[in-house]
Amino acid sequence: MKRFRRLRKPHIRNFVQEYRLTSHDLWQPFFVLEGKGKKEDILSMPGIKRFSVDLLLKEIENYIHLGGKAGLLFGLTSHKDLLAKNSYDPKGAVPMAIKAIKKYFPNFLVITDVCLCAYTTHGHCGVVQGENIDNDKTLPILAKMAICHAQAGSDWVAPSDMMDFRVSYLRQALNNEDFKEVGILSYAVKYASAFYGPFREAAHSGASFGDRKTYQMNPANSREALKEARQDVEEGADMIMVKPALAYLDIVHRLRQELTVPIAAYNVSGEYAMVKAASQHGWLNEQEVVLESLLSMKRAGADIIISYHAKDALKWLKTHENQ
Protein backbone atom coordinates (compact mmCIF):
# COMPACT_ATOMS: atom_id res chain seq x y z
CA MET A 1 0.00 0.00 0.00
CA LYS A 2 1.31 3.43 -0.89
CA ARG A 3 1.79 5.86 1.95
CA PHE A 4 1.24 9.59 1.59
CA ARG A 5 2.32 12.49 3.74
CA ARG A 6 -0.37 15.10 4.02
CA LEU A 7 0.75 18.59 3.06
CA ARG A 8 0.18 20.95 5.96
CA LYS A 9 -0.31 24.65 5.72
CA PRO A 10 2.86 26.45 6.91
CA HIS A 11 1.01 28.64 9.39
CA ILE A 12 -0.19 25.56 11.31
CA ARG A 13 3.39 24.29 11.69
CA ASN A 14 4.49 27.68 12.96
CA PHE A 15 2.30 27.35 16.05
CA VAL A 16 4.35 24.43 17.34
CA GLN A 17 7.89 25.24 16.19
CA GLU A 18 10.41 25.02 19.01
CA TYR A 19 12.53 28.10 18.30
CA ARG A 20 11.68 31.49 16.87
CA LEU A 21 13.77 34.52 15.89
CA THR A 22 12.70 37.89 17.26
CA SER A 23 14.01 41.44 17.20
CA HIS A 24 15.35 40.89 20.74
CA ASP A 25 17.77 38.24 19.46
CA LEU A 26 19.61 40.35 16.88
CA TRP A 27 22.30 43.01 17.21
CA GLN A 28 23.68 44.87 14.19
CA PRO A 29 27.36 45.94 14.02
CA PHE A 30 28.08 49.49 12.80
CA PHE A 31 31.37 51.01 11.59
CA VAL A 32 31.90 54.64 12.63
CA LEU A 33 34.09 57.16 10.80
CA GLU A 34 35.55 60.49 11.87
CA GLY A 35 34.22 63.66 10.23
CA LYS A 36 30.85 64.51 8.71
CA GLY A 37 28.85 63.57 5.64
CA LYS A 38 30.83 60.38 5.04
CA LYS A 39 29.42 57.08 3.84
CA GLU A 40 31.79 54.46 2.44
CA ASP A 41 31.07 51.13 0.80
CA ILE A 42 32.91 48.02 1.98
CA LEU A 43 33.73 46.04 -1.14
CA SER A 44 33.88 42.62 0.51
CA MET A 45 30.67 43.19 2.51
CA PRO A 46 27.93 44.31 0.08
CA GLY A 47 25.24 46.32 1.84
CA ILE A 48 27.44 47.24 4.83
CA LYS A 49 28.92 50.72 4.99
CA ARG A 50 31.08 52.92 7.16
CA PHE A 51 29.27 56.04 8.43
CA SER A 52 30.29 59.30 9.99
CA VAL A 53 28.25 60.06 13.10
CA ASP A 54 25.68 62.31 11.38
CA LEU A 55 24.83 59.68 8.78
CA LEU A 56 25.05 56.85 11.30
CA LEU A 57 22.12 58.41 13.15
CA LYS A 58 19.96 58.10 10.03
CA GLU A 59 21.02 54.49 9.59
CA ILE A 60 20.19 53.66 13.21
CA GLU A 61 16.84 55.42 12.92
CA ASN A 62 15.97 53.17 9.97
CA TYR A 63 17.18 50.15 11.92
CA ILE A 64 15.01 51.07 14.91
CA HIS A 65 11.97 51.43 12.66
CA LEU A 66 12.50 47.82 11.60
CA GLY A 67 12.55 46.74 15.24
CA GLY A 68 16.27 47.03 15.97
CA LYS A 69 17.03 47.47 19.66
CA ALA A 70 20.83 47.27 19.95
CA GLY A 71 24.01 47.91 18.00
CA LEU A 72 27.70 47.10 18.36
CA LEU A 73 29.99 50.02 17.41
CA PHE A 74 33.44 49.73 15.82
CA GLY A 75 35.53 52.86 15.38
CA LEU A 76 38.00 53.88 12.70
CA THR A 77 40.64 56.57 12.90
CA SER A 78 43.14 58.32 10.66
CA HIS A 79 45.38 58.93 13.71
CA LYS A 80 47.17 55.67 14.43
CA ASP A 81 50.26 55.16 16.58
CA LEU A 82 52.04 52.41 18.48
CA LEU A 83 50.07 52.99 21.71
CA ALA A 84 46.59 53.49 20.20
CA LYS A 85 46.14 56.87 21.87
CA ASN A 86 43.13 57.74 19.75
CA SER A 87 41.29 54.71 21.14
CA TYR A 88 40.46 56.67 24.30
CA ASP A 89 40.09 60.16 22.81
CA PRO A 90 36.70 61.52 23.97
CA LYS A 91 36.41 63.31 20.62
CA GLY A 92 37.01 60.10 18.68
CA ALA A 93 34.44 58.58 16.36
CA VAL A 94 33.00 56.06 18.84
CA PRO A 95 32.54 58.36 21.89
CA MET A 96 30.94 61.01 19.66
CA ALA A 97 28.66 58.36 18.15
CA ILE A 98 27.62 57.10 21.59
CA LYS A 99 26.67 60.60 22.74
CA ALA A 100 24.68 61.30 19.59
CA ILE A 101 22.83 57.98 19.71
CA LYS A 102 21.94 58.41 23.37
CA LYS A 103 20.74 61.95 22.73
CA TYR A 104 18.34 61.03 19.93
CA PHE A 105 17.60 57.37 20.74
CA PRO A 106 18.03 57.04 24.52
CA ASN A 107 16.47 53.58 24.69
CA PHE A 108 18.74 52.11 22.03
CA LEU A 109 21.24 49.71 23.62
CA VAL A 110 24.81 50.70 22.73
CA ILE A 111 27.62 48.16 22.93
CA THR A 112 31.17 49.22 22.01
CA ASP A 113 34.08 47.13 20.86
CA VAL A 114 37.17 47.54 23.05
CA CYS A 115 40.33 46.61 21.17
CA LEU A 116 43.41 48.40 19.86
CA CYS A 117 43.79 46.85 16.38
CA ALA A 118 42.02 49.67 14.49
CA TYR A 119 44.08 52.31 16.34
CA THR A 120 47.62 50.93 16.11
CA THR A 121 49.99 51.38 13.19
CA HIS A 122 50.78 47.65 13.21
CA GLY A 123 47.18 46.44 13.42
CA HIS A 124 47.65 44.11 16.38
CA CYS A 125 45.27 44.04 19.34
CA GLY A 126 47.81 45.05 21.96
CA VAL A 127 51.05 46.88 22.64
CA VAL A 128 53.90 45.36 20.65
CA GLN A 129 57.38 44.85 22.05
CA GLY A 130 59.64 43.65 19.25
CA GLU A 131 57.46 41.01 17.61
CA ASN A 132 55.57 40.07 20.78
CA ILE A 133 52.39 41.39 22.37
CA ASP A 134 52.94 42.84 25.85
CA ASN A 135 49.82 41.72 27.65
CA ASP A 136 50.36 43.76 30.83
CA LYS A 137 51.12 47.02 29.02
CA THR A 138 47.97 46.58 26.93
CA LEU A 139 45.56 46.33 29.87
CA PRO A 140 45.76 49.99 31.05
CA ILE A 141 45.06 51.23 27.51
CA LEU A 142 42.05 48.95 27.20
CA ALA A 143 40.82 50.30 30.53
CA LYS A 144 41.16 53.89 29.33
CA MET A 145 39.18 52.98 26.21
CA ALA A 146 36.41 51.29 28.20
CA ILE A 147 36.14 54.21 30.62
CA CYS A 148 36.04 56.68 27.72
CA HIS A 149 33.12 54.77 26.20
CA ALA A 150 31.34 54.54 29.54
CA GLN A 151 31.71 58.28 30.10
CA ALA A 152 30.13 58.87 26.69
CA GLY A 153 27.14 56.72 27.66
CA SER A 154 27.84 53.19 26.42
CA ASP A 155 25.66 50.55 28.06
CA TRP A 156 28.09 47.68 27.51
CA VAL A 157 31.75 47.39 26.60
CA ALA A 158 32.94 44.38 24.63
CA PRO A 159 36.68 43.59 24.93
CA SER A 160 37.73 41.65 21.84
CA ASP A 161 41.50 41.80 22.31
CA MET A 162 41.92 38.38 23.98
CA MET A 163 44.53 39.61 26.46
CA ASP A 164 44.77 37.59 29.67
CA PHE A 165 42.96 39.01 32.75
CA ARG A 166 41.48 41.93 30.82
CA VAL A 167 37.95 41.31 32.10
CA SER A 168 38.91 41.66 35.77
CA TYR A 169 41.10 44.66 34.90
CA LEU A 170 38.26 46.41 33.06
CA ARG A 171 35.69 45.53 35.73
CA GLN A 172 37.85 47.05 38.44
CA ALA A 173 38.64 50.14 36.35
CA LEU A 174 34.97 50.72 35.55
CA ASN A 175 33.94 50.22 39.17
CA ASN A 176 36.61 52.65 40.37
CA GLU A 177 35.10 55.31 38.07
CA ASP A 178 31.59 54.54 39.38
CA PHE A 179 30.48 52.71 36.22
CA LYS A 180 29.33 49.59 38.03
CA GLU A 181 26.20 49.44 35.85
CA VAL A 182 28.15 49.21 32.59
CA GLY A 183 28.09 45.59 31.46
CA ILE A 184 30.99 43.59 30.04
CA LEU A 185 30.41 41.38 27.02
CA SER A 186 33.62 39.41 26.74
CA TYR A 187 34.87 37.94 23.49
CA ALA A 188 35.77 34.99 25.70
CA VAL A 189 35.89 32.39 22.93
CA LYS A 190 37.41 34.10 19.90
CA TYR A 191 39.07 31.74 17.48
CA ALA A 192 41.97 32.60 15.16
CA SER A 193 39.64 32.23 12.21
CA ALA A 194 39.94 32.69 8.44
CA PHE A 195 36.37 34.04 8.49
CA TYR A 196 37.48 37.52 9.65
CA GLY A 197 38.98 38.62 6.33
CA PRO A 198 36.32 41.13 5.23
CA PHE A 199 36.30 42.74 8.69
CA ARG A 200 39.99 43.62 8.31
CA GLU A 201 39.08 45.67 5.25
CA ALA A 202 36.03 47.18 6.95
CA ALA A 203 37.90 48.32 10.06
CA HIS A 204 41.27 49.00 8.40
CA SER A 205 42.80 46.68 10.99
CA GLY A 206 44.96 44.20 9.12
CA ALA A 207 48.17 43.20 10.90
CA SER A 208 51.35 44.52 9.25
CA PHE A 209 53.36 41.50 10.42
CA GLY A 210 52.76 38.12 11.99
CA ASP A 211 49.28 36.93 12.88
CA ARG A 212 46.90 36.74 15.84
CA LYS A 213 47.29 33.04 16.53
CA THR A 214 49.33 33.62 19.69
CA TYR A 215 46.44 35.35 21.46
CA GLN A 216 43.33 34.04 19.67
CA MET A 217 42.20 30.45 20.06
CA ASN A 218 43.18 27.41 18.02
CA PRO A 219 40.15 26.30 15.91
CA ALA A 220 40.92 22.69 16.88
CA ASN A 221 40.24 23.29 20.60
CA SER A 222 36.92 22.94 22.38
CA ARG A 223 37.93 22.23 26.00
CA GLU A 224 39.95 25.44 25.93
CA ALA A 225 36.76 27.32 25.05
CA LEU A 226 35.13 26.21 28.28
CA LYS A 227 38.25 27.13 30.25
CA GLU A 228 38.42 30.63 28.71
CA ALA A 229 34.71 31.26 29.17
CA ARG A 230 34.69 30.14 32.79
CA GLN A 231 37.69 32.31 33.58
CA ASP A 232 36.07 35.42 32.08
CA VAL A 233 32.85 34.78 34.01
CA GLU A 234 34.85 34.42 37.23
CA GLU A 235 36.59 37.71 36.43
CA GLY A 236 33.26 39.53 36.08
CA ALA A 237 31.98 39.11 32.51
CA ASP A 238 28.20 39.61 32.37
CA MET A 239 27.92 37.91 28.98
CA ILE A 240 30.34 35.87 26.89
CA MET A 241 30.72 35.56 23.14
CA VAL A 242 31.61 32.79 20.73
CA LYS A 243 33.20 34.04 17.51
CA PRO A 244 32.72 33.00 14.70
CA ALA A 245 29.28 31.43 14.91
CA LEU A 246 28.50 28.97 12.13
CA ALA A 247 31.68 26.88 12.28
CA TYR A 248 31.51 26.82 16.11
CA LEU A 249 27.88 26.02 16.93
CA ASP A 250 29.11 22.98 18.86
CA ILE A 251 30.99 25.40 21.12
CA VAL A 252 27.90 27.56 21.61
CA HIS A 253 25.91 24.47 22.55
CA ARG A 254 28.53 23.18 24.97
CA LEU A 255 28.86 26.53 26.73
CA ARG A 256 25.08 26.82 27.00
CA GLN A 257 25.03 23.51 28.88
CA GLU A 258 27.86 24.53 31.21
CA LEU A 259 27.25 28.23 31.96
CA THR A 260 24.35 30.32 33.23
CA VAL A 261 25.40 33.73 31.85
CA PRO A 262 23.94 34.90 28.52
CA ILE A 263 25.82 33.76 25.42
CA ALA A 264 26.27 35.79 22.24
CA ALA A 265 27.21 34.25 18.89
CA TYR A 266 28.94 36.50 16.35
CA ASN A 267 27.90 35.79 12.76
CA VAL A 268 31.10 37.27 11.36
CA SER A 269 32.07 39.12 8.19
CA GLY A 270 33.29 36.10 6.24
CA GLU A 271 30.07 34.21 6.92
CA TYR A 272 28.13 37.26 5.75
CA ALA A 273 30.28 37.71 2.63
CA MET A 274 29.87 34.08 1.54
CA VAL A 275 26.09 34.30 1.62
CA LYS A 276 26.12 37.63 -0.21
CA ALA A 277 28.43 36.37 -2.93
CA ALA A 278 26.45 33.19 -3.53
CA SER A 279 23.11 35.01 -3.54
CA GLN A 280 24.38 37.62 -6.02
CA HIS A 281 25.22 34.76 -8.39
CA GLY A 282 21.78 33.26 -7.92
CA TRP A 283 23.21 30.11 -6.32
CA LEU A 284 21.03 30.30 -3.21
CA ASN A 285 18.05 32.15 -1.76
CA GLU A 286 19.59 34.79 0.53
CA GLN A 287 16.56 35.31 2.74
CA GLU A 288 15.96 31.63 3.38
CA VAL A 289 19.64 30.85 4.01
CA VAL A 290 20.13 33.79 6.37
CA LEU A 291 17.05 33.07 8.47
CA GLU A 292 17.91 29.37 8.62
CA SER A 293 21.48 30.15 9.68
CA LEU A 294 20.43 32.63 12.36
CA LEU A 295 17.85 30.19 13.69
CA SER A 296 20.56 27.50 13.97
CA MET A 297 22.55 29.83 16.24
CA LYS A 298 19.58 30.32 18.52
CA ARG A 299 18.84 26.60 18.50
CA ALA A 300 22.45 25.91 19.52
CA GLY A 301 21.91 28.07 22.60
CA ALA A 302 22.78 31.67 21.72
CA ASP A 303 20.78 34.28 23.62
CA ILE A 304 22.06 37.09 21.37
CA ILE A 305 23.13 36.90 17.72
CA ILE A 306 25.42 39.64 16.43
CA SER A 307 25.09 39.67 12.65
CA TYR A 308 25.63 41.92 9.65
CA HIS A 309 22.39 40.37 8.38
CA ALA A 310 20.42 41.75 11.35
CA LYS A 311 18.82 44.68 9.56
CA ASP A 312 17.70 42.58 6.60
CA ALA A 313 16.56 39.78 8.92
CA LEU A 314 14.35 42.18 10.88
CA LYS A 315 12.78 43.36 7.63
CA TRP A 316 12.08 39.77 6.55
CA LEU A 317 10.72 38.81 9.95
CA LYS A 318 8.38 41.78 9.95
CA THR A 319 7.11 40.78 6.50
CA HIS A 320 6.44 37.25 7.75
CA GLU A 321 4.54 38.55 10.76
CA ASN A 322 2.25 40.57 8.50
CA GLN A 323 1.39 37.60 6.29
C-alpha positions in Angstrom: 0.0 0.0 0.0 1.3 3.4 -0.9 1.8 5.9 1.9 1.2 9.6 1.6 2.3 12.5 3.7 -0.4 15.1 4.0 0.8 18.6 3.1 0.2 21.0 6.0 -0.3 24.6 5.7 2.9 26.5 6.9 1.0 28.6 9.4 -0.2 25.6 11.3 3.4 24.3 11.7 4.5 27.7 13.0 2.3 27.4 16.0 4.4 24.4 17.3 7.9 25.2 16.2 10.4 25.0 19.0 12.5 28.1 18.3 11.7 31.5 16.9 13.8 34.5 15.9 12.7 37.9 17.3 14.0 41.4 17.2 15.4 40.9 20.7 17.8 38.2 19.5 19.6 40.4 16.9 22.3 43.0 17.2 23.7 44.9 14.2 27.4 45.9 14.0 28.1 49.5 12.8 31.4 51.0 11.6 31.9 54.6 12.6 34.1 57.2 10.8 35.6 60.5 11.9 34.2 63.7 10.2 30.8 64.5 8.7 28.9 63.6 5.6 30.8 60.4 5.0 29.4 57.1 3.8 31.8 54.5 2.4 31.1 51.1 0.8 32.9 48.0 2.0 33.7 46.0 -1.1 33.9 42.6 0.5 30.7 43.2 2.5 27.9 44.3 0.1 25.2 46.3 1.8 27.4 47.2 4.8 28.9 50.7 5.0 31.1 52.9 7.2 29.3 56.0 8.4 30.3 59.3 10.0 28.2 60.1 13.1 25.7 62.3 11.4 24.8 59.7 8.8 25.1 56.9 11.3 22.1 58.4 13.1 20.0 58.1 10.0 21.0 54.5 9.6 20.2 53.7 13.2 16.8 55.4 12.9 16.0 53.2 10.0 17.2 50.2 11.9 15.0 51.1 14.9 12.0 51.4 12.7 12.5 47.8 11.6 12.5 46.7 15.2 16.3 47.0 16.0 17.0 47.5 19.7 20.8 47.3 20.0 24.0 47.9 18.0 27.7 47.1 18.4 30.0 50.0 17.4 33.4 49.7 15.8 35.5 52.9 15.4 38.0 53.9 12.7 40.6 56.6 12.9 43.1 58.3 10.7 45.4 58.9 13.7 47.2 55.7 14.4 50.3 55.2 16.6 52.0 52.4 18.5 50.1 53.0 21.7 46.6 53.5 20.2 46.1 56.9 21.9 43.1 57.7 19.7 41.3 54.7 21.1 40.5 56.7 24.3 40.1 60.2 22.8 36.7 61.5 24.0 36.4 63.3 20.6 37.0 60.1 18.7 34.4 58.6 16.4 33.0 56.1 18.8 32.5 58.4 21.9 30.9 61.0 19.7 28.7 58.4 18.2 27.6 57.1 21.6 26.7 60.6 22.7 24.7 61.3 19.6 22.8 58.0 19.7 21.9 58.4 23.4 20.7 61.9 22.7 18.3 61.0 19.9 17.6 57.4 20.7 18.0 57.0 24.5 16.5 53.6 24.7 18.7 52.1 22.0 21.2 49.7 23.6 24.8 50.7 22.7 27.6 48.2 22.9 31.2 49.2 22.0 34.1 47.1 20.9 37.2 47.5 23.0 40.3 46.6 21.2 43.4 48.4 19.9 43.8 46.9 16.4 42.0 49.7 14.5 44.1 52.3 16.3 47.6 50.9 16.1 50.0 51.4 13.2 50.8 47.6 13.2 47.2 46.4 13.4 47.6 44.1 16.4 45.3 44.0 19.3 47.8 45.1 22.0 51.1 46.9 22.6 53.9 45.4 20.6 57.4 44.9 22.0 59.6 43.6 19.2 57.5 41.0 17.6 55.6 40.1 20.8 52.4 41.4 22.4 52.9 42.8 25.8 49.8 41.7 27.7 50.4 43.8 30.8 51.1 47.0 29.0 48.0 46.6 26.9 45.6 46.3 29.9 45.8 50.0 31.0 45.1 51.2 27.5 42.0 48.9 27.2 40.8 50.3 30.5 41.2 53.9 29.3 39.2 53.0 26.2 36.4 51.3 28.2 36.1 54.2 30.6 36.0 56.7 27.7 33.1 54.8 26.2 31.3 54.5 29.5 31.7 58.3 30.1 30.1 58.9 26.7 27.1 56.7 27.7 27.8 53.2 26.4 25.7 50.5 28.1 28.1 47.7 27.5 31.8 47.4 26.6 32.9 44.4 24.6 36.7 43.6 24.9 37.7 41.7 21.8 41.5 41.8 22.3 41.9 38.4 24.0 44.5 39.6 26.5 44.8 37.6 29.7 43.0 39.0 32.7 41.5 41.9 30.8 37.9 41.3 32.1 38.9 41.7 35.8 41.1 44.7 34.9 38.3 46.4 33.1 35.7 45.5 35.7 37.9 47.1 38.4 38.6 50.1 36.3 35.0 50.7 35.6 33.9 50.2 39.2 36.6 52.6 40.4 35.1 55.3 38.1 31.6 54.5 39.4 30.5 52.7 36.2 29.3 49.6 38.0 26.2 49.4 35.8 28.1 49.2 32.6 28.1 45.6 31.5 31.0 43.6 30.0 30.4 41.4 27.0 33.6 39.4 26.7 34.9 37.9 23.5 35.8 35.0 25.7 35.9 32.4 22.9 37.4 34.1 19.9 39.1 31.7 17.5 42.0 32.6 15.2 39.6 32.2 12.2 39.9 32.7 8.4 36.4 34.0 8.5 37.5 37.5 9.6 39.0 38.6 6.3 36.3 41.1 5.2 36.3 42.7 8.7 40.0 43.6 8.3 39.1 45.7 5.3 36.0 47.2 6.9 37.9 48.3 10.1 41.3 49.0 8.4 42.8 46.7 11.0 45.0 44.2 9.1 48.2 43.2 10.9 51.3 44.5 9.2 53.4 41.5 10.4 52.8 38.1 12.0 49.3 36.9 12.9 46.9 36.7 15.8 47.3 33.0 16.5 49.3 33.6 19.7 46.4 35.3 21.5 43.3 34.0 19.7 42.2 30.4 20.1 43.2 27.4 18.0 40.2 26.3 15.9 40.9 22.7 16.9 40.2 23.3 20.6 36.9 22.9 22.4 37.9 22.2 26.0 39.9 25.4 25.9 36.8 27.3 25.0 35.1 26.2 28.3 38.3 27.1 30.3 38.4 30.6 28.7 34.7 31.3 29.2 34.7 30.1 32.8 37.7 32.3 33.6 36.1 35.4 32.1 32.8 34.8 34.0 34.9 34.4 37.2 36.6 37.7 36.4 33.3 39.5 36.1 32.0 39.1 32.5 28.2 39.6 32.4 27.9 37.9 29.0 30.3 35.9 26.9 30.7 35.6 23.1 31.6 32.8 20.7 33.2 34.0 17.5 32.7 33.0 14.7 29.3 31.4 14.9 28.5 29.0 12.1 31.7 26.9 12.3 31.5 26.8 16.1 27.9 26.0 16.9 29.1 23.0 18.9 31.0 25.4 21.1 27.9 27.6 21.6 25.9 24.5 22.6 28.5 23.2 25.0 28.9 26.5 26.7 25.1 26.8 27.0 25.0 23.5 28.9 27.9 24.5 31.2 27.2 28.2 32.0 24.4 30.3 33.2 25.4 33.7 31.8 23.9 34.9 28.5 25.8 33.8 25.4 26.3 35.8 22.2 27.2 34.3 18.9 28.9 36.5 16.4 27.9 35.8 12.8 31.1 37.3 11.4 32.1 39.1 8.2 33.3 36.1 6.2 30.1 34.2 6.9 28.1 37.3 5.7 30.3 37.7 2.6 29.9 34.1 1.5 26.1 34.3 1.6 26.1 37.6 -0.2 28.4 36.4 -2.9 26.4 33.2 -3.5 23.1 35.0 -3.5 24.4 37.6 -6.0 25.2 34.8 -8.4 21.8 33.3 -7.9 23.2 30.1 -6.3 21.0 30.3 -3.2 18.1 32.1 -1.8 19.6 34.8 0.5 16.6 35.3 2.7 16.0 31.6 3.4 19.6 30.8 4.0 20.1 33.8 6.4 17.0 33.1 8.5 17.9 29.4 8.6 21.5 30.1 9.7 20.4 32.6 12.4 17.9 30.2 13.7 20.6 27.5 14.0 22.6 29.8 16.2 19.6 30.3 18.5 18.8 26.6 18.5 22.4 25.9 19.5 21.9 28.1 22.6 22.8 31.7 21.7 20.8 34.3 23.6 22.1 37.1 21.4 23.1 36.9 17.7 25.4 39.6 16.4 25.1 39.7 12.6 25.6 41.9 9.6 22.4 40.4 8.4 20.4 41.7 11.4 18.8 44.7 9.6 17.7 42.6 6.6 16.6 39.8 8.9 14.4 42.2 10.9 12.8 43.4 7.6 12.1 39.8 6.5 10.7 38.8 10.0 8.4 41.8 9.9 7.1 40.8 6.5 6.4 37.2 7.8 4.5 38.6 10.8 2.2 40.6 8.5 1.4 37.6 6.3 
